[in-house]
Amino acid sequence: MTVLLEMEGITKLYGTFAANRQVSFTLHRGEIHAIVGENGAGKTTLMRILYGMEQPTSGTIRINGEVKQFADPADAIKSGIGMVHQHFMLFPSFTVAENIVISREPTRGVWFDRDEAAARVRELSERYRMAVDPYKKIWECSLGMQQRVEILKVLYHGADIIILDEPTAVLTPLEVKELLETLKNLAAQGKSVILITHKLHEVMEVADRITVLRSGQVTGTLRAKETNVEELSRLMVGREIAEMQRREQKQGDVVLAVDDLFIRGDGGKPLLDGISFRVHAGEIVGIAGVSGNGQSELIQAITGLRPVDGGSVRLLDHPVTNAPVRTIRRLGLAHIPEDRYLWGAAKDGSIVENAILHQYGERSYSRFGFLLQRRLRELTENWVKQFAVKTNSLFEKAQHLSGGNLQKLIVAREIGQNTPFLLAAEPTRGVDIGAMEFIHAQLLKKRERGDAILLVSSELSEVMTLSDRILVMYEGKIVGEVDGREATEEAISLLMAGGGAR
């Protein structure tokens, strides 16, 4: 295969910290090349350098044998490089076509030609078999459709090299399947794809070659046909990954009781339709279901982020239906939110400030209205060390952490509250396999201490690994309950698709 891209000896220093150290990487025309590694391994930094968002300290980039230096993303785009970011860069109030053609709009005279833009987008979508409605507003599109728009946008701007950063992090299982088929189709048509991801099973399904980074250095480049998930995991974390063991234990009293919970959406359509269940001390109850079937509304109702129209929620036998968030937390709830940026962190705050969001009012950490800074720093340092959050300083802004490292900080903060009840929503979203193993172990330890956990996850393997009981949601209802010891992927998938709906 023809070598399209060469990155040779790329080093990126931030002071004395090396995000990348002598990294070499090649990409062939028509190839899907995955880059995997733990959070903070240097994957995104390497791609930001390729896309002109960062300048390397040293090293060389060649495209078709020609040395390139990219001052900014506009330079990279001119050389045929496009990047689809983990958090989409679309204008919600614009149409699909307007987002795709932006900065290269077709005109009629001095006016923007919407019909010509739509025609170009329709032709592009047909060529690459990615169906979109050019006239639909972005805010009306699913996340999977928005990602499709992002890919079409880079194709419209002439990309031969397409970088995708954690592309399946927010997608449903069906959308993931569609994306992987799209990537195979792009490669078959001569496009070259760089895939940054933590999900090794997806890598094995779609990649031609895989480069593994650990601590900013390459630990191996392998052909997908000649390796396996176990070898990749070992190269990523430098050790074998242990299999999780969920011990049998006696359940205690009811900690969370949800009865006939009802929430209406626009037009009176029920978003939650008579939800009832219990979570006991010493138990993990998993909620499975395709995203958009009421899980977010259930999370928000329990945590006080959204009012309910009917039914009740009790925490440790205290009524908390429609109670303020602070009241519910003080009664014993901790919450790992499903969206770390929207609900979980203050991006302009420092790591210390984000870590102490629930500690600052406690007597142990404040006196006469003044924060006890040394104690708070010690608390934060302990969590950062325990959860291996990679950062240059405790005073670094949260927005400068990688998504996976911010997730680890939030998980550390919430588990560190030592509450009798934890609502863990997508607890391992965007984290690497080593961090996932550690977070799972912490959740099981919390269960073994006799605490109750409600686990909501779009990762079916996660729900099956950790849960004592699994509740399946479909169209705002619980359509089935499965014993965690007897659960099969086939049985749960059938329920997730509405196979058990009444």
Secondary structure by P-SEA (a helix, b strand, c coil): ccccccccbbbbbccccccccbbbbbbccccbbbbbbcccccaaaaaaaaacccccccbbbbcccbbbbbccaaaaaaabbbbbcccccccccccaaaaaaccccccccccccaaaaaaaaaaaaaaaccccccccccccccaaaaaaaaaaaaaaacccbbbbccccccccaaaaaaaaaaaaaaaaabbbbbbbcccaaaaaacccbbbbbcccccccccccccccaaaaaaaaccbbbbbbbbbbbbbccccbbbcbbbbbccccccccccccccccccbbbbbbccccccaaaaaaaaacccccccccccccccccccccaaaaaaabbbbbccccccccccccccaaaaaacccccccccccccccaaaaaaaaaaaaaaaacccccccccccccccaaaaaaaaaaaaaaccccccccccccccccaaaaaaaaaaaaaaaaabbbbbcccccaaaaaacccbbbbbcccccccccccccccaaaaaaaaaccccc
